[in-house]
Amino acid sequence: MTVAEVRTSDAVWLTPEQIAPILRCNAHAIRLAAKEYPELLGFPVIRLGNRTKIPRKAFLQFLGEEIPDNDRAEIQ
């Protein structure tokens, strides 16, 4: 996934697999960091059992992207 795809997505949550190419790292490394040192990632994460979810808007803010007022990402 690219930053442009994240920006135009209507998803609420992202996965480590989706953000790994943007951060140029391994998705498993993101999962491990989320489990052991989430405060060091720089963006919030939610751990649900073995699953790691990243709020899309917070991730975009971490990247320095503007969040448009008309962003309609909703929890489904």
DSSP file (Angstrom, degrees, kcal/mol; ACC not computed):
  #  RESIDUE AA STRUCTURE BP1 BP2  ACC     N-H-->O    O-->H-N    N-H-->O    O-->H-N    TCO  KAPPA ALPHA  PHI   PSI    X-CA   Y-CA   Z-CA
    1    1 A M              0   0    0      0, 0.0     2,-0.2     0, 0.0    21,-0.1   0.000 360.0 360.0 360.0 145.4    0.0    0.0    0.0
    2    2 A T     >  -     0   0    0      1,-0.1     4,-2.2    19,-0.1     5,-0.2  -0.623 360.0-107.3-105.8 167.8    1.2    3.5   -0.7
    3    3 A V  H  > S+     0   0    0      1,-0.2     4,-2.8    -2,-0.2     5,-0.2   0.900 121.9  54.6 -60.5 -40.1    0.6    6.8    1.2
    4    4 A A  H  > S+     0   0    0      1,-0.2     4,-2.0     2,-0.2    -1,-0.2   0.895 108.1  48.7 -61.4 -39.9   -1.8    7.8   -1.6
    5    5 A E  H  > S+     0   0    0      2,-0.2     4,-0.9     1,-0.2    -1,-0.2   0.884 112.0  48.3 -68.3 -37.9   -3.8    4.6   -1.2
    6    6 A V  H >< S+     0   0    0     -4,-2.2     3,-0.5     1,-0.2    -2,-0.2   0.924 110.7  52.4 -65.1 -43.3   -4.0    5.1    2.6
    7    7 A R  H 3< S+     0   0    0     -4,-2.8    -2,-0.2     1,-0.2    -1,-0.2   0.882 115.3  39.7 -59.9 -41.2   -5.1    8.7    2.1
    8    8 A T  H 3< S+     0   0    0     -4,-2.0    -1,-0.2    -5,-0.2    -2,-0.2   0.527  93.9 106.7 -90.4  -5.9   -7.9    7.8   -0.3
    9    9 A S    <<  -     0   0    0     -4,-0.9    64,-0.1    -3,-0.5    -3,-0.0  -0.344  59.4-151.7 -70.0 152.7   -9.0    4.7    1.7
   10   10 A D        +     0   0    0     62,-0.1    64,-0.7    61,-0.1     2,-0.1   0.225  57.3 122.8-105.4  12.6  -12.2    4.7    3.7
   11   11 A A        -     0   0    0     62,-0.2    62,-0.1     1,-0.1    64,-0.1  -0.442  52.2-155.5 -72.7 146.0  -10.9    2.1    6.1
   12   12 A V  S    S+     0   0    0     62,-0.3    44,-2.9     1,-0.1    45,-0.4   0.845  78.6  41.8 -83.9 -40.0  -10.7    2.9    9.8
   13   13 A W  E     -A   55   0A   0     42,-0.2     2,-0.3    43,-0.1    -1,-0.1  -0.831  64.7-160.8-114.7 146.4   -7.9    0.4   10.6
   14   14 A L  E     -A   54   0A   0     40,-2.9    40,-2.5    -2,-0.3    -8,-0.0  -0.826  15.0-134.8-115.7 161.3   -4.8   -0.5    8.8
   15   15 A T    >>  -     0   0    0     -2,-0.3     4,-1.8    38,-0.2     3,-0.6  -0.742  26.9-109.1-110.8 162.0   -2.7   -3.7    9.3
   16   16 A P  H 3> S+     0   0    0      0, 0.0     4,-1.9     0, 0.0    -1,-0.1   0.864 119.6  58.4 -56.7 -34.9    1.1   -4.0    9.7
   17   17 A E  H 34 S+     0   0    0      1,-0.2    10,-0.1     2,-0.2    11,-0.1   0.861 106.5  48.5 -63.1 -34.7    1.1   -5.6    6.2
   18   18 A Q  H <4 S+     0   0    0     -3,-0.6     4,-0.3     1,-0.2    -1,-0.2   0.862 117.9  37.5 -75.3 -35.6   -0.4   -2.5    4.7
   19   19 A I  H  X S+     0   0    0     -4,-1.8     4,-2.2     1,-0.2     3,-0.4   0.661  94.3  84.6 -92.5 -15.4    1.9    0.0    6.4
   20   20 A A  H  X>S+     0   0    0     -4,-1.9     5,-2.0     1,-0.2     4,-1.0   0.894  89.6  50.5 -55.6 -44.3    5.2   -2.0    6.2
   21   21 A P  H  45S+     0   0    0      0, 0.0    -1,-0.2     0, 0.0    -2,-0.1   0.866 110.4  51.0 -63.4 -32.6    6.0   -0.8    2.6
   22   22 A I  H  45S+     0   0    0     -3,-0.4    -2,-0.2    -4,-0.3    -3,-0.1   0.903 116.6  39.2 -69.2 -40.8    5.4    2.8    3.6
   23   23 A L  H  <5S-     0   0    0     -4,-2.2    -1,-0.2     2,-0.1    -3,-0.2   0.517 107.7-128.8 -85.4  -5.8    7.8    2.5    6.6
   24   24 A R  T  <5S+     0   0    0     -4,-1.0     2,-0.3    -5,-0.3    -4,-0.1   0.937  70.2 105.8  55.0  51.4   10.1    0.3    4.5
   25   25 A C  S   <S-     0   0    0     -5,-2.0     2,-0.3    -6,-0.1    -1,-0.2  -0.890  77.6 -77.4-146.1 177.8   10.2   -2.4    7.2
   26   26 A N     >  -     0   0    0     -2,-0.3     4,-1.4     1,-0.1     3,-0.4  -0.604  29.8-135.8 -82.9 137.2    8.9   -5.9    7.9
   27   27 A A  H  > S+     0   0    0     -2,-0.3     4,-2.2     1,-0.2     5,-0.1   0.860 106.7  56.9 -60.0 -36.2    5.3   -6.3    9.0
   28   28 A H  H  > S+     0   0    0      1,-0.2     4,-2.6     2,-0.2    -1,-0.2   0.869 102.1  55.3 -65.6 -34.9    6.4   -8.8   11.6
   29   29 A A  H  > S+     0   0    0     -3,-0.4     4,-2.4     2,-0.2    -1,-0.2   0.877 107.2  50.4 -63.3 -37.5    8.7   -6.1   13.1
   30   30 A I  H  X S+     0   0    0     -4,-1.4     4,-2.5     2,-0.2    -2,-0.2   0.928 110.6  49.1 -65.3 -44.7    5.8   -3.8   13.4
   31   31 A R  H  X S+     0   0    0     -4,-2.2     4,-1.7     2,-0.2    -2,-0.2   0.916 112.0  48.6 -60.7 -43.5    3.7   -6.5   15.2
   32   32 A L  H  X S+     0   0    0     -4,-2.6     4,-2.8     1,-0.2     5,-0.4   0.921 112.5  47.5 -63.7 -43.8    6.6   -7.2   17.6
   33   33 A A  H  X S+     0   0    0     -4,-2.4     4,-2.2     1,-0.2     7,-0.2   0.896 109.7  53.7 -63.7 -39.7    7.1   -3.5   18.4
   34   34 A A  H  < S+     0   0    0     -4,-2.5    -1,-0.2     1,-0.2    -2,-0.2   0.844 114.5  42.6 -63.0 -33.2    3.3   -3.1   18.9
   35   35 A K  H  < S+     0   0    0     -4,-1.7    -2,-0.2    -5,-0.2    -1,-0.2   0.914 128.7  24.2 -78.3 -44.9    3.4   -5.9   21.4
   36   36 A E  H  < S+     0   0    0     -4,-2.8    -3,-0.2     1,-0.2    -2,-0.2   0.857 138.8  11.2 -94.8 -39.0    6.6   -5.1   23.3
   37   37 A Y    ><  +     0   0    0     -4,-2.2     3,-1.8    -5,-0.4     4,-0.4  -0.419  62.9 158.2-140.3  61.0    7.1   -1.3   22.9
   38   38 A P  G >  S+     0   0    0      0, 0.0     3,-1.2     0, 0.0     4,-0.5   0.804  73.5  64.5 -60.5 -28.6    4.0    0.3   21.4
   39   39 A E  G 3  S+     0   0    0      1,-0.2     3,-0.3     2,-0.2    -5,-0.1   0.707  96.9  58.0 -67.7 -18.4    5.0    3.7   22.7
   40   40 A L  G <  S+     0   0    0     -3,-1.8    -1,-0.2    -7,-0.2    -6,-0.1   0.577  86.7  77.0 -87.4 -10.0    8.2    3.7   20.5
   41   41 A L  S <  S-     0   0    0     -3,-1.2    -1,-0.2    -4,-0.4    -2,-0.2   0.854  92.0-133.4 -70.2 -34.0    6.3    3.4   17.2
   42   42 A G  S    S+     0   0    0     -4,-0.5    -3,-0.1    -3,-0.3    -1,-0.1   0.360  80.7  65.9  95.0  -6.2    5.2    7.0   17.1
   43   43 A F  S    S-     0   0    0     -5,-0.3    -1,-0.2    19,-0.0    -2,-0.2  -0.976  91.9 -95.6-142.3 153.5    1.6    6.1   16.2
   44   44 A P        -     0   0    0      0, 0.0     2,-0.3     0, 0.0    15,-0.1  -0.348  38.1-171.7 -71.9 150.7   -1.1    4.4   18.2
   45   45 A V        -     0   0    0      9,-0.2     2,-0.4   -11,-0.1     9,-0.2  -0.959  13.8-147.2-135.7 155.6   -1.8    0.7   17.8
   46   46 A I  E     -B   53   0B   0      7,-2.7     7,-2.8    -2,-0.3     2,-0.6  -0.995   9.1-154.6-124.4 129.3   -4.5   -1.7   19.1
   47   47 A R  E     -B   52   0B   0     -2,-0.4     2,-0.5     5,-0.2     5,-0.2  -0.923  11.9-179.6-105.8 123.1   -3.7   -5.3   20.0
   48   48 A L  E >   -B   51   0B   0      3,-2.4     3,-2.1    -2,-0.6     2,-0.5  -0.870  68.2 -60.4-120.6  93.1   -6.6   -7.7   19.8
   49   49 A G  T 3  S-     0   0    0     -2,-0.5     0, 0.0     1,-0.3     0, 0.0  -0.574 121.7 -16.8  65.9-121.0   -5.2  -11.0   20.7
   50   50 A N  T 3  S+     0   0    0     -2,-0.5    -1,-0.3    -3,-0.1     2,-0.3   0.460 119.5 100.4 -91.4  -2.9   -2.6  -11.7   18.1
   51   51 A R  E <   -B   48   0B   0     -3,-2.1    -3,-2.4   -36,-0.0     2,-0.5  -0.612  56.2-157.4 -88.6 143.7   -4.0   -9.0   15.8
   52   52 A T  E     -B   47   0B   0     -2,-0.3     2,-0.4    -5,-0.2    -5,-0.2  -0.985  10.7-174.4-120.5 126.8   -2.5   -5.6   15.4
   53   53 A K  E     -B   46   0B   0     -7,-2.8    -7,-2.7    -2,-0.5   -38,-0.2  -0.951   8.7-159.5-122.6 142.3   -4.6   -2.7   14.1
   54   54 A I  E     -A   14   0A   0    -40,-2.5   -40,-2.9    -2,-0.4     2,-0.3  -0.983  26.0-119.3-121.6 123.6   -3.4    0.8   13.4
   55   55 A P  E  >  -A   13   0A   0      0, 0.0     4,-2.2     0, 0.0   -42,-0.2  -0.465  21.4-143.7 -62.9 125.0   -5.9    3.7   13.2
   56   56 A R  H  > S+     0   0    0    -44,-2.9     4,-2.5    -2,-0.3     5,-0.2   0.908  95.7  48.9 -59.5 -46.8   -5.6    5.1    9.6
   57   57 A K  H  > S+     0   0    0    -45,-0.4     4,-2.2     1,-0.2    -1,-0.2   0.914 112.2  48.3 -63.2 -42.6   -6.1    8.8   10.5
   58   58 A A  H  > S+     0   0    0      1,-0.2     4,-2.1     2,-0.2    -1,-0.2   0.875 110.8  51.8 -65.2 -36.4   -3.5    8.6   13.3
   59   59 A F  H  X S+     0   0    0     -4,-2.2     4,-1.6     2,-0.2    -2,-0.2   0.913 108.9  50.0 -66.2 -41.6   -1.1    6.9   11.0
   60   60 A L  H  <>S+     0   0    0     -4,-2.5     5,-2.8     1,-0.2     4,-0.3   0.901 109.9  50.9 -62.6 -40.1   -1.6    9.6    8.4
   61   61 A Q  H ><5S+     0   0    0     -4,-2.2     3,-1.4     1,-0.2    -1,-0.2   0.898 106.2  55.4 -63.4 -39.6   -1.0   12.3   11.0
   62   62 A F  H 3<5S+     0   0    0     -4,-2.1    -1,-0.2     1,-0.3    -2,-0.2   0.866 106.7  51.1 -58.3 -37.0    2.2   10.4   12.0
   63   63 A L  T 3<5S-     0   0    0     -4,-1.6    -1,-0.3    -5,-0.1    -2,-0.2   0.518 122.1-109.5 -78.4  -5.3    3.3   10.7    8.4
   64   64 A G  T < 5 +     0   0    0     -3,-1.4     2,-0.2    -4,-0.3    -3,-0.2   0.649  69.0 147.7  85.5  16.1    2.6   14.5    8.5
   65   65 A E      < -     0   0    0     -5,-2.8     2,-0.3    -6,-0.2    -1,-0.3  -0.574  49.8-117.5 -85.7 147.4   -0.4   14.2    6.2
   66   66 A E        -     0   0    0     -2,-0.2    -1,-0.1     1,-0.0    -5,-0.0  -0.636  20.4-139.6 -79.3 139.5   -3.4   16.5    6.5
   67   67 A I        -     0   0    0     -2,-0.3   -60,-0.0     4,-0.0   -10,-0.0  -0.907  21.8-131.0-101.0 114.5   -6.7   14.8    7.4
   68   68 A P    >   -     0   0    0      0, 0.0     3,-1.6     0, 0.0     0, 0.0  -0.316  11.1-126.0 -65.7 147.9   -9.5   16.3    5.3
   69   69 A D  T 3  S+     0   0    0      1,-0.3    -2,-0.0     3,-0.0     0, 0.0   0.772 109.7  58.1 -62.6 -25.9  -12.7   17.4    7.2
   70   70 A N  T 3  S+     0   0    0      2,-0.0     2,-0.5     0, 0.0    -1,-0.3   0.260  71.0 132.9 -91.4  13.4  -14.8   15.3    4.8
   71   71 A D    <   -     0   0    0     -3,-1.6   -61,-0.1     1,-0.1   -63,-0.0  -0.525  35.3-172.6 -65.7 118.1  -12.9   12.1    5.6
   72   72 A R        +     0   0    0     -2,-0.5     2,-0.2     2,-0.1    -1,-0.1  -0.024  21.7 151.7-109.5  29.6  -15.7    9.6    6.2
   73   73 A A        -     0   0    0    -64,-0.1     2,-0.4   -62,-0.1   -62,-0.2  -0.444  23.7-177.6 -62.3 126.7  -13.9    6.6    7.5
   74   74 A E        -     0   0    0    -64,-0.7     2,-0.4    -2,-0.2   -62,-0.3  -0.950  32.8-105.4-130.4 149.2  -16.4    4.7    9.7
   75   75 A I              0   0    0     -2,-0.4   -64,-0.0     1,-0.2    -2,-0.0  -0.579 360.0 360.0 -71.4 127.9  -16.2    1.6   11.8
   76   76 A Q              0   0    0     -2,-0.4    -1,-0.2     0, 0.0   -65,-0.0   0.374 360.0 360.0-115.8 360.0  -18.0   -1.2   10.1
